[in-house]
Amino acid sequence: MRLKGKIAIITGAAQGIGLAIAQRYVAEGASVMLSDVNEQALKAVASTLAMPFIVADASIKADIDALIARTIQDFGRIDIMVSNAGVINDPVDFLNLKEEDYDRVMAINLKSQFLGGQAAAREMVRLGTQGVIINMSSVNARLAIPTLMPYAVSKAGSTQLTNVMAIGLAEHGIRVVAIGPGTILTELAREAALQDDASRRRVLSRTPMRRAGEPSEIASIAVFLASDDASYITGQTIYADGGRLGLNYTVPVND
């Protein structure tokens, strides 16, 4: 029960990594305000976890303000803000990328973290809460895939946003950290990177551990970073990637 009595907000909580973090936080004793744009899936998760929810688009300030206000109304404070909401663009050559597709990904992946982090931090400062803000980055913050330019740029921005927020909020006792997953077995990964055997082999050939990660493995990191065990960690991005960032060659993959 490493998060017993803590109050957390999780965006993008209806599926994938966000859902795994919500499940684990509740198991560790936290109360969680769940948020997502997928109302039907969010309701089901909230019912299963017996936690409150609010449908919100994390890239829209009014929605974030409503999310923060509802959390304060229900729980009185915020200890942990997990900015997990995110999307990936359809693979497209750089020369054919549309402005609106770039803007959409940057808004949902990066602007949402600024809005959510700022709003949560303001309440933490107002109430004197030495809280934790966790942003979801990616190995693509450092590894470029030309056809996923908006996604990679947004995640690189997330890593630097985390650095800047951590420095700016340190005087208030607020820690800001990020998690940079490699390929994780979520619905998003299955659609974008693991849709067929050739894609699976390509992904695993650049992963020394020769497997994709599980959402629960990222949730474990989110628990650690939010807990007192990580009390001297701020401004860092923890990359959970099966060794991918350190690899400068591909490895054979068995059938």
C-alpha positions as CSV (number, residue, x, y, z in Angstrom):
1,M,0.0,0.0,0.0
2,R,2.7,2.5,-1.0
3,L,0.1,5.1,-2.1
4,K,-2.3,4.7,0.8
5,G,-4.4,7.9,1.3
6,K,-3.0,9.6,-1.8
7,I,-5.3,11.4,-4.2
8,A,-4.4,10.9,-7.9
9,I,-5.7,12.1,-11.3
10,I,-5.1,10.0,-14.4
11,T,-5.9,11.2,-17.9
12,G,-6.3,8.6,-20.6
13,A,-7.4,6.2,-18.0
14,A,-10.0,4.2,-20.0
15,Q,-7.5,1.8,-21.6
16,G,-3.9,0.7,-22.1
17,I,-1.2,2.2,-19.8
18,G,-3.6,4.7,-18.2
19,L,-5.9,1.9,-17.2
20,A,-3.0,-0.2,-15.8
21,I,-1.8,2.7,-13.7
22,A,-5.3,3.3,-12.4
23,Q,-5.7,-0.3,-11.4
24,R,-2.3,-0.4,-9.7
25,Y,-2.9,2.9,-7.9
26,V,-6.1,1.7,-6.4
27,A,-4.5,-1.5,-5.4
28,E,-1.8,0.5,-3.7
29,G,-4.3,2.4,-1.6
30,A,-4.8,5.6,-3.7
31,S,-8.1,7.3,-4.5
32,V,-8.2,8.1,-8.2
33,M,-10.1,10.6,-10.4
34,L,-10.4,8.9,-13.8
35,S,-10.5,10.9,-17.0
36,D,-10.7,10.1,-20.7
37,V,-12.6,11.2,-23.8
38,N,-14.1,7.7,-24.3
39,E,-17.1,7.9,-22.1
40,Q,-18.4,4.4,-22.5
41,A,-15.0,2.7,-21.7
42,L,-14.4,5.2,-18.8
43,K,-17.7,4.4,-17.2
44,A,-16.9,0.7,-17.2
45,V,-13.5,1.3,-15.7
46,A,-14.9,3.6,-13.0
47,S,-17.6,1.0,-12.1
48,T,-15.0,-1.8,-11.8
49,L,-12.6,0.3,-9.7
50,A,-15.4,2.1,-7.7
51,M,-13.8,5.4,-8.4
52,P,-15.2,8.7,-9.8
53,F,-14.7,9.9,-13.3
54,I,-15.1,12.8,-15.6
55,V,-15.1,12.8,-19.4
56,A,-12.6,15.4,-20.5
57,D,-10.3,16.3,-23.4
58,A,-6.9,16.8,-21.8
59,S,-5.9,19.2,-24.6
60,I,-8.7,21.7,-23.8
61,K,-8.1,24.1,-20.9
62,A,-11.8,24.2,-19.9
63,D,-11.9,20.4,-19.6
64,I,-8.7,20.4,-17.5
65,D,-10.1,23.1,-15.3
66,A,-13.3,21.0,-14.8
67,L,-11.2,17.9,-14.0
68,I,-9.2,19.7,-11.4
69,A,-12.2,21.4,-9.8
70,R,-14.1,18.1,-9.6
71,T,-11.1,16.4,-7.9
72,I,-10.8,19.1,-5.3
73,Q,-14.6,19.0,-4.8
74,D,-14.5,15.2,-4.3
75,F,-11.2,14.7,-2.5
76,G,-10.0,18.1,-1.2
77,R,-6.5,18.0,-2.7
78,I,-4.3,16.5,-5.4
79,D,-1.2,14.5,-4.5
80,I,-0.4,12.9,-7.9
81,M,-1.1,14.1,-11.5
82,V,-0.6,11.5,-14.2
83,S,-0.7,13.1,-17.7
84,N,-1.1,10.0,-19.8
85,A,-3.6,11.0,-22.5
86,G,-2.0,10.6,-25.9
87,V,-2.4,9.5,-29.5
88,I,-0.1,8.5,-32.4
89,N,-0.4,9.8,-35.9
90,D,-1.0,7.5,-38.9
91,P,2.4,6.8,-40.6
92,V,3.0,9.4,-43.3
93,D,6.0,10.7,-45.2
94,F,7.2,14.0,-43.9
95,L,6.5,15.8,-47.2
96,N,2.9,14.7,-47.0
97,L,2.2,15.4,-43.4
98,K,-0.9,17.7,-42.9
99,E,-0.8,20.6,-40.6
100,E,-4.0,19.6,-38.9
101,D,-2.6,16.2,-38.1
102,Y,0.6,17.7,-36.6
103,D,-1.5,20.1,-34.5
104,R,-3.8,17.4,-33.3
105,V,-1.0,15.2,-32.0
106,M,0.9,18.0,-30.4
107,A,-2.2,19.2,-28.6
108,I,-3.2,15.9,-27.2
109,N,0.3,14.6,-26.4
110,L,2.1,17.8,-25.3
111,K,-0.2,20.7,-24.7
112,S,-2.3,18.4,-22.5
113,Q,0.7,17.8,-20.2
114,F,1.3,21.6,-19.9
115,L,-2.3,22.3,-19.1
116,G,-2.7,19.4,-16.7
117,G,0.6,19.9,-15.0
118,Q,0.1,23.6,-14.5
119,A,-3.4,23.3,-13.2
120,A,-2.5,20.5,-10.8
121,A,0.6,22.3,-9.6
122,R,-1.4,25.5,-8.9
123,E,-3.7,23.5,-6.5
124,M,-0.7,21.8,-4.9
125,V,1.0,25.1,-4.2
126,R,-2.3,26.7,-3.0
127,L,-2.8,23.8,-0.6
128,G,0.8,23.3,0.4
129,T,0.8,19.8,-1.1
130,Q,4.2,18.4,-2.0
131,G,2.9,16.4,-4.9
132,V,4.2,14.5,-7.9
133,I,3.4,15.1,-11.6
134,I,4.1,12.3,-14.0
135,N,4.2,12.9,-17.7
136,M,4.0,10.0,-20.3
137,S,6.9,10.3,-22.8
138,S,8.3,7.6,-25.1
139,V,11.6,6.2,-26.4
140,N,10.6,8.2,-29.5
141,A,11.6,11.3,-27.5
142,R,15.1,10.2,-28.5
143,L,14.6,7.8,-31.4
144,A,13.3,9.2,-34.7
145,I,10.8,7.4,-36.9
146,P,10.4,9.7,-39.9
147,T,6.8,8.6,-40.6
148,L,5.8,9.4,-37.0
149,M,7.3,12.9,-36.8
150,P,4.5,14.6,-34.8
151,Y,4.5,11.8,-32.2
152,A,8.3,11.8,-31.8
153,V,8.4,15.6,-31.6
154,S,5.6,15.7,-29.0
155,K,7.3,13.1,-26.9
156,A,10.7,14.9,-27.1
157,G,8.8,18.0,-25.9
158,S,7.3,16.0,-23.0
159,T,10.8,15.1,-21.8
160,Q,12.0,18.8,-21.9
161,L,8.7,20.0,-20.4
162,T,9.3,17.6,-17.5
163,N,12.8,19.1,-17.0
164,V,11.5,22.7,-17.0
165,M,8.5,21.9,-14.8
166,A,10.8,20.1,-12.3
167,I,13.1,23.0,-11.9
168,G,10.3,25.5,-11.7
169,L,8.4,23.6,-9.1
170,A,11.2,22.3,-7.0
171,E,11.0,25.2,-4.6
172,H,7.4,24.2,-3.8
173,G,8.4,20.6,-3.0
174,I,6.7,19.3,-6.1
175,R,8.5,16.6,-8.1
176,V,8.0,16.2,-11.9
177,V,9.1,13.1,-13.7
178,A,8.3,11.2,-16.9
179,I,8.1,7.6,-18.1
180,G,9.4,6.8,-21.6
181,P,8.0,3.4,-22.6
182,G,9.3,1.3,-25.5
183,T,6.8,-0.9,-27.3
184,I,4.1,-1.9,-24.8
185,L,1.3,-4.3,-25.5
186,T,-1.6,-1.8,-25.6
187,E,-4.4,-1.4,-28.1
188,L,-2.5,1.5,-29.6
189,A,0.7,-0.5,-30.1
190,R,-1.2,-3.4,-31.7
191,E,-2.7,-1.0,-34.2
192,A,0.4,1.0,-34.9
193,A,3.4,-1.3,-34.5
194,L,2.3,-4.9,-34.1
195,Q,-0.4,-5.2,-36.7
196,D,1.2,-8.2,-38.4
197,D,4.1,-10.7,-38.0
198,A,6.5,-8.6,-40.1
199,S,5.9,-5.6,-37.9
200,R,6.3,-7.7,-34.8
201,R,9.6,-9.1,-36.0
202,R,10.8,-5.6,-36.9
203,V,10.0,-4.2,-33.4
204,L,11.5,-7.2,-31.6
205,S,14.7,-7.1,-33.7
206,R,15.5,-3.7,-32.1
207,T,14.6,-4.8,-28.6
208,P,17.4,-6.7,-26.8
209,M,15.0,-8.4,-24.4
210,R,13.2,-9.7,-27.5
211,R,9.7,-9.0,-26.2
212,A,7.2,-6.2,-25.9
213,G,6.4,-4.8,-22.4
214,E,3.2,-5.1,-20.5
215,P,1.1,-2.2,-19.4
216,S,1.5,-3.5,-15.8
217,E,5.2,-3.0,-16.0
218,I,4.8,0.7,-16.8
219,A,2.3,0.9,-14.0
220,S,4.9,-0.4,-11.6
221,I,7.2,2.5,-12.5
222,A,4.3,4.9,-12.1
223,V,3.8,3.6,-8.5
224,F,7.5,3.9,-7.7
225,L,7.8,7.4,-9.0
226,A,4.7,8.6,-7.1
227,S,5.9,7.0,-3.9
228,D,8.3,8.2,-1.2
229,D,10.8,5.7,-2.5
230,A,11.4,8.2,-5.3
231,S,11.6,11.2,-3.1
232,Y,14.9,12.5,-4.5
233,I,14.0,11.9,-8.2
234,T,12.8,14.9,-10.2
235,G,13.3,16.1,-13.8
236,Q,14.1,12.6,-15.0
237,T,12.6,10.5,-17.7
238,I,12.7,6.8,-16.9
239,Y,12.9,4.7,-20.1
240,A,11.4,1.3,-19.8
241,D,12.2,-0.1,-23.3
242,G,13.7,-3.6,-23.0
243,G,17.1,-2.2,-23.7
244,R,16.2,-0.5,-27.0
245,L,17.8,2.9,-26.4
246,G,21.2,1.3,-25.9
247,L,21.1,-0.8,-29.0
248,N,23.0,0.2,-32.2
249,Y,22.3,-3.0,-34.1
250,T,19.4,-5.3,-34.6
251,V,19.1,-8.7,-33.0
252,P,17.8,-12.0,-34.5
253,V,14.2,-12.9,-33.6
254,N,13.1,-16.5,-33.5
255,D,9.8,-17.4,-35.2
